[in-house]
Amino acid sequence: MALTAALSSSIVGVTAGLILVPGDPGYDACRRVFNAGIDRRPAAIWRCRSTEDVQRAIVAAQELGLPPTIRGGGHNVAGLAVSDGGLMIDLSRMREVHVDPVAFTVSVEGGCTWATVDSATVNYGAAVPGGTVSSTGVGGLTLGGGVGWLAGCAGLSCDYLIGADLVTADAQHRFVDLRADPDLLWALRGGGGNFGVVTRFHFNMFDVPAIVSGSIRLTLRELPLAIATLERVAPQIPDSLTCSLTLISDKLSDKYVSIDFACAAANTSHAIDVAAWFWSHFKQQPLPQLDFGYLKTQAMLDPAFVEPRRCYWRSCYINELSNDFSAALVDAFAECTSPSSVIILEHLHGAYSREPIGGAAFSQREHSFNLAIAAQWTSGAEDEVHKAWCKRTHNALTQFSCGSAYVNYVIPDQDVTSRQMYHEDSLARLRTVKTRVDPSNLFRANHNILPLSNLNSEASR
Ligand SMILES: Cc1cc2nc3c(=O)[nH]c(=O)nc-3n(C[C@H](O)[C@H](O)[C@H](O)COP(=O)(O)OP(=O)(O)OC[C@H]3O[C@@H](n4cnc5c(N)ncnc54)[C@H](O)[C@@H]3O)c2cc1C
């Protein structure tokens, strides 16, 4: 009560229900995030409905000394959206999407998930490249990069970001684009939630005339051959096809490999031809029924990530799929402790490797594969068993990595430094922008880019 009063007195016109504190109806539902293993209790949750609400929340956070966290889609596995004792800026009521078919752009409020955006843009035969699971938030995914089914032909989500309505640490609303602030736009394309709260993202759209998707199911015994084939075929895969290889289980005794792919092309028959070419490398039988349409593709992996589950991830980039790597992968998955856990190997190529006009802070474009070890389970009593498997697997596979990792897949527990997520020149530029817009590091519940002043007092990470 006292906190609500303090929060209310720091602003004008607070509506009942806008701020939740422990004990309020809805508080527990609101502090929940994708990872059911995260059980943090913020001092207050500000359920923002507008940019002005976000500005007020930041004023309150500053005045009351409550470190803010930002909740976009709530999918960050480390639970960066919520902290014990902080102020959660909850954007889940801000989900408006507006398509401009003439400019071929779309504006998206900061709390949207990709499912909402995709269903709005698909009517125009268009898309913003999103992630591979439709319930993921646009906010965190875009600000960290954004790798999905259109990565090969269209690139990353952040490459399509042409503008942002941003509330910075001084509670000011800034419109950021290439003309108004090219450095800040560059930083938002991969630098994470370090620079403020994006209340609205403005994206260019990508023309998606035809898309087909499918899965190639193989036994675990076939994995070494599948990995060798993927390594051999990878340089010939056209930009139009994006694929990933997943180790997955129906139950612990029934583990298998799924090679999932999506192919976007000028027309359906061309897309099917490319899919058939890819398929023929892995299977003798003719190409089976494919799925047609972007929304089906975007939901292809959804069943593997059903909420609520407890999760723990480790990840790294891999540049070469050697025989030793595939042997280590087989051994690691043979010891998998939960039927819900998966290991995903995403192929990176094509437009993913090319920077957009104006550049992007996302700087890991030279890698060929992104490996994610995603442990998932339901019972809190089993936390240590499944986390230990994930860590063991990462330790066994990390020798094949080039040492760097994708910011959106990293959890703080993995202890990856900023230097492993950003190239040196990008990191230096990110720090300069951070120092300009958030010198006191108000926004630090993220993969933190330290302002230059903090660098002198803390170890340089
Ligand atoms: C099941 C699953 C599937 C995934 N698939 C993919 C994938 O295919 N490709 C991929 O690239 N990543 C993927 N990810 C990783 C995902 O990109 C990150 O977890 C990302 O942080 C999620 O964004 P969010 O908005 O849902 O997260 P949240 O937990 O809400 O936010 C995480 C952080 O992002 C920042 N943030 C979020 N919204 C805003 C905003 N509006 N303004 C400023 N900062 C903001 C904040 O720093 C916040 O702490 C996946 C994650 C999960 C759990």
The ligand as a MOL file (V3000), in Angstrom:
LIG
                    3D

  0  0  0     0  0            999 V3000
M  V30 BEGIN CTAB
M  V30 COUNTS 53 58 0 0 0
M  V30 BEGIN ATOM
M  V30 1 C 10.9990 -20.6810 -26.7600 0
M  V30 2 C 11.9740 -19.6320 -27.2180 0
M  V30 3 C 12.2630 -19.5300 -28.5530 0
M  V30 4 C 13.1610 -18.5750 -29.0170 0
M  V30 5 N 13.4370 -18.5160 -30.3470 0
M  V30 6 C 14.2730 -17.5730 -30.8070 0
M  V30 7 C 14.5410 -17.4720 -32.1980 0
M  V30 8 O 14.0240 -18.2260 -33.0080 0
M  V30 9 N 15.3930 -16.5180 -32.6190 0
M  V30 10 C 15.9840 -15.6520 -31.7490 0
M  V30 11 O 16.7360 -14.7980 -32.2160 0
M  V30 12 N 15.7660 -15.7380 -30.4200 0
M  V30 13 C 14.9180 -16.6700 -29.9330 0
M  V30 14 N 14.7030 -16.7780 -28.5870 0
M  V30 15 C 15.4520 -15.9190 -27.6740 0
M  V30 16 C 14.7530 -14.5880 -27.5410 0
M  V30 17 O 15.1160 -13.7760 -28.6390 0
M  V30 18 C 15.1980 -13.8530 -26.2770 0
M  V30 19 O 14.8930 -14.6360 -25.1830 0
M  V30 20 C 14.5250 -12.5000 -26.1510 0
M  V30 21 O 15.0670 -11.8410 -25.0430 0
M  V30 22 C 13.0340 -12.6220 -25.9510 0
M  V30 23 O 12.4140 -11.3770 -26.0680 0
M  V30 24 P 11.1270 -11.0500 -25.1690 0
M  V30 25 O 10.6910 -9.6710 -25.4700 0
M  V30 26 O 10.1310 -12.1380 -25.3040 0
M  V30 27 O 11.7780 -11.1750 -23.7470 0
M  V30 28 P 11.5950 -10.4240 -22.3340 0
M  V30 29 O 11.9380 -11.4640 -21.3410 0
M  V30 30 O 10.2900 -9.7440 -22.2190 0
M  V30 31 O 12.7130 -9.3240 -22.4050 0
M  V30 32 C 14.0630 -9.6510 -22.3640 0
M  V30 33 C 14.8810 -8.3820 -22.3770 0
M  V30 34 O 14.7460 -7.7480 -23.6450 0
M  V30 35 C 14.7000 -6.3400 -23.4900 0
M  V30 36 N 13.4090 -5.8390 -23.9950 0
M  V30 37 C 12.3070 -6.5510 -24.3060 0
M  V30 38 N 11.3740 -5.7320 -24.8250 0
M  V30 39 C 11.8930 -4.4910 -24.8170 0
M  V30 40 C 11.4340 -3.2120 -25.2390 0
M  V30 41 N 10.2200 -3.0520 -25.7860 0
M  V30 42 N 12.2520 -2.1340 -25.0850 0
M  V30 43 C 13.4950 -2.2780 -24.5630 0
M  V30 44 N 13.9880 -3.4690 -24.1480 0
M  V30 45 C 13.1990 -4.5550 -24.2860 0
M  V30 46 C 14.9060 -6.0740 -22.0250 0
M  V30 47 O 16.2680 -5.8800 -21.7620 0
M  V30 48 C 14.4280 -7.3450 -21.3800 0
M  V30 49 O 15.0190 -7.5920 -20.1420 0
M  V30 50 C 13.7850 -17.6990 -28.0950 0
M  V30 51 C 13.4920 -17.8060 -26.7370 0
M  V30 52 C 12.5950 -18.7600 -26.3070 0
M  V30 53 C 12.2980 -18.8940 -24.8460 0
M  V30 END ATOM
M  V30 BEGIN BOND
M  V30 1 1 1 2
M  V30 2 1 2 3
M  V30 3 2 2 52
M  V30 4 2 3 4
M  V30 5 1 4 5
M  V30 6 1 4 50
M  V30 7 2 5 6
M  V30 8 1 6 7
M  V30 9 1 6 13
M  V30 10 2 7 8
M  V30 11 1 7 9
M  V30 12 1 9 10
M  V30 13 2 10 11
M  V30 14 1 10 12
M  V30 15 2 12 13
M  V30 16 1 13 14
M  V30 17 1 14 15
M  V30 18 1 14 50
M  V30 19 1 15 16
M  V30 20 1 16 17
M  V30 21 1 16 18
M  V30 22 1 18 19
M  V30 23 1 18 20
M  V30 24 1 20 21
M  V30 25 1 20 22
M  V30 26 1 22 23
M  V30 27 1 23 24
M  V30 28 2 24 25
M  V30 29 1 24 26
M  V30 30 1 24 27
M  V30 31 1 27 28
M  V30 32 2 28 29
M  V30 33 1 28 30
M  V30 34 1 28 31
M  V30 35 1 31 32
M  V30 36 1 32 33
M  V30 37 1 33 34
M  V30 38 1 33 48
M  V30 39 1 34 35
M  V30 40 1 35 36
M  V30 41 1 35 46
M  V30 42 1 36 37
M  V30 43 1 36 45
M  V30 44 2 37 38
M  V30 45 1 38 39
M  V30 46 1 39 40
M  V30 47 2 39 45
M  V30 48 1 40 41
M  V30 49 2 40 42
M  V30 50 1 42 43
M  V30 51 2 43 44
M  V30 52 1 44 45
M  V30 53 1 46 47
M  V30 54 1 46 48
M  V30 55 1 48 49
M  V30 56 2 50 51
M  V30 57 1 51 52
M  V30 58 1 52 53
M  V30 END BOND
M  V30 END CTAB
M  END
